[in-house]
């Protein structure tokens, strides 16, 4: 065999070894890229979610304290929230209302005193679900007497994170209560559907808006009459998370 044949065979062998080395390099690069994606994907998903919310399905966090003020119809509300666990929070609410529990035809001054319990049940990064229970007492002051009420509001809220700053939400609520007036009692069951938005202005400040509306069904002969009564909540707010 001549020198030229040897050169051709050697070049072919070198080319084969080079191709094999290049293939191995590409496989290693692909494997490394896949590994990085596996590690980064959960972090990237978490980075698209707000760290806390007050009305969008995510609780404020274990050990956190938040003050949330709201104003609009039917009144001015102040809430203090404390995170017991990563998915459970409790608190207290005081409200000064000028519409009786959102009923647009009953514009009377009143006060609400309630305990707040909120539990997050589901979060897959795209949707969050939480439930609320806010039992308490109501006082209203129409002409001719005082209305006393016992409230047992329940609600389910759904949160949809847009990015680390914005969350949209939807809700279904039944803020039930019994009212007592001049020796008579009535049981009121509002059925409300709503939605809103929450904007994290900075890590400790959230701006909120929500609206909810629907009928209130009345049984009995308490102060609230005229079933079904149109009910509306439309509130702007700001929440501050203490360090």
C-alpha positions as CSV (number, residue, x, y, z in Angstrom):
1,X,0.0,0.0,0.0
2,X,1.4,3.4,-1.0
3,X,2.0,6.4,1.2
4,X,-1.1,8.2,-0.2
5,X,-3.4,5.3,0.8
6,X,-2.0,5.4,4.3
7,X,-2.6,9.1,4.5
8,X,-6.2,8.7,3.4
9,X,-6.9,6.0,5.9
10,X,-5.3,8.0,8.7
11,X,-7.3,11.1,7.8
12,X,-10.4,9.0,7.8
13,X,-9.6,7.6,11.2
14,X,-8.9,11.1,12.6
15,X,-12.1,12.4,11.1
16,X,-14.1,9.5,12.7
17,X,-12.5,10.2,16.1
18,X,-13.2,13.9,15.7
19,X,-16.9,13.3,14.8
20,X,-17.3,11.0,17.8
21,X,-15.7,13.5,20.1
22,X,-17.9,16.3,18.8
23,X,-21.0,14.1,19.3
24,X,-20.1,13.3,22.9
25,X,-19.5,17.0,23.5
26,X,-22.9,17.9,22.1
27,X,-24.6,15.2,24.3
28,X,-22.8,16.5,27.4
29,X,-23.9,20.1,26.5
30,X,-27.5,19.0,26.0
31,X,-27.5,17.1,29.3
32,X,-26.0,20.1,31.1
33,X,-28.6,22.4,29.6
34,X,-31.4,20.1,30.6
35,X,-30.1,19.9,34.1
36,X,-30.0,23.7,34.4
37,X,-33.5,24.0,33.1
38,X,-34.8,21.4,35.6
39,X,-33.1,23.4,38.4
40,X,-34.2,26.9,37.2
41,X,-37.8,26.1,36.1
42,X,-39.2,26.0,39.7
43,X,-37.4,29.2,40.6
44,X,-38.6,30.9,37.5
45,X,-42.2,29.9,38.2
46,X,-41.9,31.1,41.8
47,X,-40.5,34.4,40.5
48,X,-43.7,35.0,38.6
49,X,-45.8,34.9,41.8
50,X,-46.4,37.6,44.4
51,X,-44.9,36.7,47.8
52,X,-48.1,37.6,49.7
53,X,-51.7,38.8,49.0
54,X,-54.7,39.8,51.1
55,X,-57.5,38.9,48.7
56,X,-56.0,36.8,45.9
57,X,-55.8,33.3,47.3
58,X,-52.4,33.5,49.0
59,X,-51.9,34.2,52.7
60,X,-49.5,36.8,54.2
61,X,-47.0,34.2,55.5
62,X,-46.1,32.7,58.8
63,X,-45.3,35.3,61.5
64,X,-46.2,38.2,59.2
65,X,-48.4,41.1,60.4
66,X,-50.4,43.2,57.9
67,X,-52.7,46.2,58.2
68,X,-55.3,46.5,55.5
69,X,-57.5,49.6,55.0
70,X,-60.3,49.9,52.5
71,X,-62.8,52.5,51.5
72,X,-65.8,52.8,49.1
73,X,-69.2,51.3,49.4
74,X,-70.6,50.2,51.8
75,X,-68.1,51.8,54.2
76,X,-64.6,52.2,55.5
77,X,-62.9,49.0,56.8
78,X,-59.7,48.3,58.8
79,X,-58.3,44.8,59.2
80,X,-55.3,43.5,61.1
81,X,-54.0,40.1,59.8
82,X,-51.5,37.8,61.4
83,X,-50.0,34.7,59.7
84,X,-50.1,31.7,61.9
85,X,-48.6,29.2,59.4
86,X,-47.6,29.5,55.7
87,X,-51.2,28.8,54.7
88,X,-53.3,30.0,57.6
89,X,-53.9,33.5,59.0
90,X,-56.2,35.1,61.6
91,X,-57.1,38.7,62.4
92,X,-59.7,41.2,63.3
93,X,-61.9,43.6,61.4
94,X,-63.6,46.9,62.2
95,X,-65.9,48.6,59.8
96,X,-67.8,51.9,59.7
97,X,-70.6,51.4,57.2
98,X,-73.1,53.8,55.7
99,X,-74.9,51.0,53.7
100,X,-76.4,48.1,55.6
101,X,-74.2,45.2,54.7
102,X,-74.0,46.4,51.1
103,X,-77.7,46.7,50.5
104,X,-78.0,49.8,48.2
105,X,-81.5,50.8,49.4
106,X,-80.6,50.8,53.1
107,X,-78.3,53.7,53.7
108,X,-77.9,53.6,57.5
109,X,-74.9,54.1,59.7
110,X,-73.5,51.0,61.4
111,X,-70.5,49.2,62.8
112,X,-69.0,45.7,62.2
113,X,-66.8,43.8,64.6
114,X,-65.5,40.6,63.2
115,X,-62.8,37.9,63.6
116,X,-61.0,36.8,60.5
117,X,-59.8,33.3,59.5
118,X,-58.3,32.6,56.1
119,X,-56.9,29.4,54.8
120,X,-55.1,28.7,51.6
121,X,-56.0,25.2,50.2
122,X,-54.4,25.1,46.7
123,X,-51.6,26.7,44.7
124,X,-50.1,25.3,41.5
125,X,-48.3,28.5,40.4
126,X,-51.1,29.5,38.0
127,X,-54.1,29.5,40.3
128,X,-54.5,29.8,44.1
129,X,-57.6,29.0,46.2
130,X,-58.4,30.1,49.7
131,X,-61.4,30.2,52.0
132,X,-62.5,32.8,54.6
133,X,-64.7,32.7,57.7
134,X,-65.4,36.1,59.3
135,X,-67.8,35.7,62.3
136,X,-68.8,38.7,64.4
137,X,-71.4,41.3,65.4
138,X,-73.2,44.1,63.6
139,X,-74.7,47.3,65.0
140,X,-76.9,49.7,62.9
141,X,-78.7,52.8,64.1
142,X,-81.8,53.6,62.0
143,X,-84.4,56.0,63.4
144,X,-86.6,54.3,65.9
145,X,-84.1,51.8,67.4
146,X,-80.9,49.8,67.1
147,X,-80.3,46.8,64.9
148,X,-78.2,44.1,66.4
149,X,-76.8,41.4,64.1
150,X,-74.8,38.2,64.3
151,X,-72.7,37.6,61.2
152,X,-71.2,34.4,59.8
153,X,-69.8,35.4,56.4
154,X,-68.1,32.7,54.3
155,X,-66.2,33.1,51.1
156,X,-64.0,31.4,48.5
157,X,-61.4,33.4,46.6
158,X,-59.4,32.4,43.5
159,X,-56.1,34.1,42.7
160,X,-54.4,34.3,39.3
161,X,-50.8,35.6,39.5
162,X,-49.8,37.7,36.5
163,X,-46.3,38.5,37.6
164,X,-44.4,39.2,40.8
165,X,-46.4,42.5,41.3
166,X,-49.9,41.9,39.9
167,X,-52.6,39.3,40.9
168,X,-56.1,39.1,39.6
169,X,-58.8,37.5,41.6
170,X,-62.4,36.2,41.6
171,X,-64.6,35.3,44.5
172,X,-67.9,33.7,45.6
173,X,-69.2,34.9,49.0
174,X,-72.2,34.3,51.2
175,X,-71.9,37.0,54.0
176,X,-74.8,35.6,56.0
177,X,-76.2,37.3,59.1
178,X,-79.2,37.4,61.5
179,X,-80.6,40.8,62.4
180,X,-82.7,41.6,65.4
181,X,-84.9,44.7,65.5
182,X,-87.8,45.6,67.8
183,X,-88.3,42.0,69.0
184,X,-88.2,40.5,65.5
185,X,-85.5,38.6,63.7
186,X,-84.5,38.0,60.1
187,X,-82.0,35.7,58.4
188,X,-80.2,37.4,55.4
189,X,-78.2,35.4,52.9
190,X,-76.4,37.5,50.3
191,X,-75.1,35.5,47.2
192,X,-72.3,37.6,45.8
193,X,-69.9,37.1,42.8
194,X,-67.0,39.3,42.5
195,X,-63.5,40.0,41.2
196,X,-60.6,42.4,41.6
197,X,-56.9,43.1,41.4
198,X,-54.0,43.4,43.7
199,X,-50.8,45.4,42.9
200,X,-47.6,45.0,45.0
201,X,-46.2,48.5,45.0
202,X,-43.2,47.4,46.9
203,X,-42.4,44.3,48.9
204,X,-44.3,45.7,51.9
205,X,-47.2,47.6,50.3
206,X,-50.1,46.3,48.2
207,X,-52.9,48.3,46.5
208,X,-56.2,46.5,46.2
209,X,-59.5,46.9,44.4
210,X,-62.5,44.6,44.4
211,X,-66.1,44.6,43.5
212,X,-68.8,42.0,44.4
213,X,-72.5,42.1,43.8
214,X,-75.7,40.0,43.8
215,X,-79.0,39.5,45.6
216,X,-79.6,39.2,49.4
217,X,-82.4,36.8,50.2
218,X,-84.3,37.5,53.4
219,X,-86.3,35.2,55.6
220,X,-88.2,36.4,58.7
221,X,-89.2,39.9,59.8
222,X,-86.0,41.6,61.0
223,X,-84.9,45.0,59.9
224,X,-83.9,44.0,56.3
225,X,-86.9,43.4,54.1
226,X,-87.8,43.3,50.4
227,X,-86.2,40.0,49.4
228,X,-84.2,39.8,47.2
229,X,-82.4,43.0,47.9
230,X,-79.6,44.2,45.5
231,X,-76.3,44.1,47.3
232,X,-73.0,45.8,46.2
233,X,-69.4,46.0,47.5
234,X,-66.9,48.2,45.7
235,X,-63.7,49.0,47.7
236,X,-60.3,50.4,47.1
237,X,-57.6,49.7,49.6
238,X,-54.0,49.6,50.7
239,X,-52.2,46.9,52.8
240,X,-49.0,47.3,54.7
241,X,-46.8,44.4,55.8
242,X,-44.8,45.0,58.9
243,X,-41.2,43.8,59.0
